[in-house]
Amino acid sequence: MDIKKEFGKRLNQLRKDRKMSQEKLAELSELNRPYISAIEQGKRNVSLEVISKLAQALDIEIKQFFEA
C-alpha cells in the first residue's frame, strides 16, 4: 500500500463529496492548486500542518482522512 496514493485518493473523494474544486480547496487551505493536484495524485509527502489546513478547509476532523 502506498500511503501517499491512498491519502491522495481520500482527499480527492472528500473534496468531490463537497462539490469543491481544487482551486477552491487551495484558496481555503492557503495552498496552491498544483500542490493540491500533486497530493491527490500521490506525488507529495504531506506534513501534519498541511493535513490540518486541508481538514479545516474541508470542515472535517483529521481522522476522516484515514477512515474508509
MOZIVEN-V713826 format. One line per field, one symbol per residue. psi: psi as a letter, one per 40 degrees, with the letter a starting at -180 (. if undefined). burial: 1 if it has 16 or more other ideal C-beta (glycine too) atoms within 10 Angstrom, else 0. Layout:
psi = ???
burial = ???
This chain:
psi = hhdddddddddddddddefhidddddddefiiddddddddefeiihiddddddddddefiiddddei.
burial = 00000011011101100001010011001010001100110101010001101110110000001000
